[in-house]
């Protein structure tokens, strides 16, 4: 018996942590910050995007795995990327914020890396 045999049908409940984190990210994106993250030689804003959206990617792929790898991996991946895109577009209207394509690129890299690392099927999984 595989560890995922208890999952008989896809369940949206497995995606609740990712949805909650996405809501938190959208909330953060709607806030103005007095301290700019882009000053200095270290791109703190890009590092923050990598961490925050890497977390979203990790939660989305874990939900996908717990839901029995359903729906197709493209669905949670696309939804996670849509959160990053929506966040950047929305920031155009937030005082002291801007829509930065490089921020979205950092989001994309973080989410895709999380899916690539955590979404792989272990070699012994599926072998009975």
C-alpha positions in Angstrom: 0.0 0.0 0.0 1.4 3.4 -1.0 1.2 6.3 1.4 -1.2 8.1 -1.0 -3.7 5.3 -1.2 -5.9 7.0 1.4 -6.6 9.7 -1.2 -9.5 8.5 -3.4 -10.6 11.8 -5.0 -9.3 15.2 -5.5 -10.1 17.6 -2.6 -10.0 21.3 -2.7 -9.3 21.2 1.1 -5.7 20.2 0.4 -5.3 23.5 -1.4 -6.5 25.7 1.5 -3.0 26.5 2.9 -1.9 27.6 -0.6 -5.1 29.7 -0.9 -4.6 31.3 2.5 -0.9 32.1 1.6 -2.0 33.6 -1.7 -4.5 35.8 0.1 -1.8 36.9 2.5 0.5 37.7 -0.5 -2.2 39.8 -2.2 -2.8 41.6 1.1 1.0 42.4 1.4 1.0 43.6 -2.2 -1.8 46.1 -1.5 0.2 47.7 1.3 2.6 50.7 1.0 6.0 50.4 2.7 7.9 53.3 4.0 11.3 51.6 3.6 12.2 50.8 0.0 13.7 47.4 -0.5 15.6 48.2 -3.6 18.3 50.5 -2.2 21.8 49.1 -1.8 23.8 46.5 -3.6 21.6 43.6 -2.4 18.2 43.2 -4.2 16.2 42.5 -1.0 12.9 42.9 -2.9 13.8 40.1 -5.3 15.0 37.9 -2.4 11.7 38.6 -0.6 9.8 37.6 -3.8 11.8 34.4 -4.1 11.0 33.4 -0.5 7.3 34.5 -0.4 6.4 33.0 -3.8 8.6 29.9 -3.3 6.4 29.3 -0.2 3.3 29.7 -2.4 4.7 27.2 -4.9 5.6 24.8 -2.1 2.1 24.9 -0.6 0.4 24.6 -4.0 2.5 21.6 -5.0 2.0 19.9 -1.6 -1.7 20.4 -1.9 -1.5 18.9 -5.4 0.4 15.9 -4.1 -2.0 15.4 -1.2 -5.0 15.6 -3.5 -3.6 12.6 -5.4 -1.9 14.7 -8.1 -5.2 16.0 -9.3 -6.1 18.2 -11.1 -3.3 18.2 -13.7 -0.2 20.0 -12.4 -0.7 22.8 -14.8 -3.8 24.0 -12.9 -2.2 24.8 -9.5 1.0 26.0 -11.2 -1.0 28.4 -13.4 -3.1 29.6 -10.4 0.1 30.3 -8.4 1.6 32.2 -11.3 -1.7 34.1 -11.7 -1.4 35.3 -8.1 2.1 36.8 -8.8 0.8 38.5 -11.9 -2.3 39.9 -10.3 -0.2 41.2 -7.4 2.2 43.0 -9.7 -0.7 44.5 -11.8 -2.5 45.6 -8.7 0.6 47.3 -7.3 0.4 49.9 -10.0 -2.4 51.6 -8.0 -0.8 51.3 -4.6 1.1 54.4 -3.3 4.9 53.9 -3.1 4.6 50.6 -5.1 5.1 49.8 -8.7 4.5 46.9 -11.1 7.9 45.5 -11.8 8.4 42.8 -14.4 11.5 41.6 -12.6 9.4 41.0 -9.5 7.1 38.8 -11.5 10.1 37.0 -12.9 11.3 36.3 -9.4 7.8 35.0 -8.5 7.9 32.8 -11.6 11.3 31.4 -10.8 10.4 30.7 -7.2 7.1 29.0 -8.1 8.6 26.9 -10.9 11.5 25.8 -8.7 9.1 24.7 -6.0 7.1 22.7 -8.4 10.2 21.2 -10.0 11.8 20.2 -6.7 8.7 19.1 -4.7 6.5 17.9 -7.6 8.8 15.2 -8.8 7.6 11.6 -8.2 10.1 9.7 -6.1 11.7 6.9 -8.0 10.2 4.2 -5.8 6.7 5.7 -5.8 4.4 3.9 -8.1 6.5 0.7 -8.0 4.6 -2.2 -6.4 
